[in-house]
């Protein structure tokens, strides 16, 4: 009987020790989350300040095409320039440019989606950190 009581006491002590370790681990984890939140916030703010957000509007290619130098200079047309600016070739180049632009636009939209998700996660982490700090303050005041 006494052996069972000793074993029971040892189990209670082990349980209390495990509970204390779990609480310590939980507190450390919350602190790490708060630090990760602060670091992520710094990284995002530095990225926002160094890189402008991509313009998702399609630019007018007419102005780009009009700025090209004319294949005719002083009334003399260079055969190489005329060949490179043939209608079919120009059309193919414009189609490739349109495809690349569409691809870049999709990537930019995906990036914006990821940034929104990260911002939501950071806001959730901020709320949890604030709650953790407030609960620590209330527990130390009590």
C-alpha positions in Angstrom: 0.0 0.0 0.0 2.8 2.4 0.9 4.5 1.6 -2.4 1.4 2.6 -4.3 1.3 5.9 -2.4 4.9 6.6 -3.1 4.3 5.7 -6.8 1.3 8.0 -6.8 3.3 10.8 -5.3 6.1 10.4 -7.9 3.5 10.4 -10.7 2.0 13.6 -9.3 5.4 15.3 -9.2 6.2 14.1 -12.7 2.8 15.4 -13.9 3.5 18.8 -12.3 6.9 18.9 -13.8 5.6 18.1 -17.2 2.9 20.7 -16.8 5.4 23.3 -15.8 7.6 22.4 -18.8 4.6 22.6 -21.1 3.7 26.0 -19.8 7.3 27.2 -20.2 7.4 25.8 -23.8 4.0 27.5 -24.6 5.3 30.8 -23.3 8.5 30.5 -25.3 6.6 29.5 -28.4 4.3 32.6 -28.0 7.4 34.8 -27.6 9.0 33.3 -30.7 5.7 34.0 -32.6 5.8 37.6 -31.4 9.4 38.0 -32.6 8.6 36.3 -35.9 5.7 38.7 -36.3 7.8 41.7 -35.6 10.5 40.5 -38.0 8.0 39.8 -40.7 6.5 43.2 -40.3 9.9 44.8 -40.7 10.6 42.8 -43.8 7.3 43.6 -45.4 7.6 47.3 -44.6 11.1 47.4 -46.0 9.9 45.5 -49.1 7.0 47.9 -49.6 9.3 50.9 -49.2 11.9 49.6 -51.7 9.7 48.1 -54.3 6.7 49.8 -55.8 3.6 47.7 -56.2 3.3 46.4 -59.8 0.9 48.2 -62.0 -1.7 45.6 -63.1 -3.2 47.9 -65.8 -2.2 46.9 -69.3 0.0 49.6 -70.8 -0.6 51.0 -74.3 1.7 49.4 -76.7 0.9 51.9 -79.4 3.2 54.5 -77.7 6.0 52.0 -77.6 5.5 51.1 -81.2 5.4 54.8 -82.3 8.6 55.5 -80.5 10.5 53.0 -82.7 12.8 54.7 -85.2 11.4 54.7 -88.7 13.1 52.2 -91.1 13.3 55.1 -93.6 15.9 57.7 -92.9 16.6 60.6 -95.4 14.4 58.9 -97.9 16.5 55.8 -98.0 15.1 52.5 -96.6 17.5 50.0 -95.1 16.5 46.5 -96.4 17.5 44.9 -93.1 15.2 47.2 -91.1 12.3 46.7 -93.5 12.8 42.9 -93.2 12.9 43.0 -89.4 9.8 45.1 -89.2 7.6 43.1 -91.6 4.0 42.9 -90.7 4.1 39.1 -89.9 7.2 39.5 -87.7 5.7 42.5 -85.9 2.5 40.6 -85.3 4.3 37.6 -83.9 6.4 39.8 -81.6 3.2 41.5 -80.4 1.6 38.2 -79.7 4.6 37.0 -77.8 4.7 40.3 -75.9 1.0 39.9 -75.0 1.5 36.3 -73.8 4.4 37.4 -71.7 2.5 40.3 -70.3 -0.5 38.0 -69.4 1.9 35.7 -67.7 3.5 38.5 -65.7 0.1 39.8 -64.8 -0.9 36.4 -63.4 2.3 36.2 -61.4 1.7 39.7 -60.0 -1.8 38.7 -59.0 -0.6 35.5 -57.3 2.0 37.6 -55.5 -0.6 40.0 -54.3 -2.7 37.1 -53.1 0.3 35.7 -51.1 0.9 39.1 -49.6 -2.7 39.4 -48.5 -2.5 35.9 -46.9 0.8 36.8 -45.2 -0.8 40.0 -43.9 -3.7 38.1 -42.5 -1.4 35.7 -40.8 0.6 38.5 -39.4 -2.5 40.2 -38.1 -3.6 37.0 -36.4 -0.1 36.6 -34.9 -0.3 40.2 -33.7 -3.6 39.6 -32.0 -2.2 36.4 -30.3 0.9 38.3 -29.2 -1.2 41.1 -27.8 -3.4 38.6 -25.9 -0.3 36.8 -24.6 1.3 40.1 -23.4 -2.0 41.1 -21.7 -2.4 37.8 -20.0 1.2 37.9 -18.7 0.6 41.4 -17.4 -2.6 40.4 -15.7 -0.9 37.3 -14.2 2.0 39.3 -12.9 -0.3 41.9 -11.4 -2.4 39.3 -9.6 
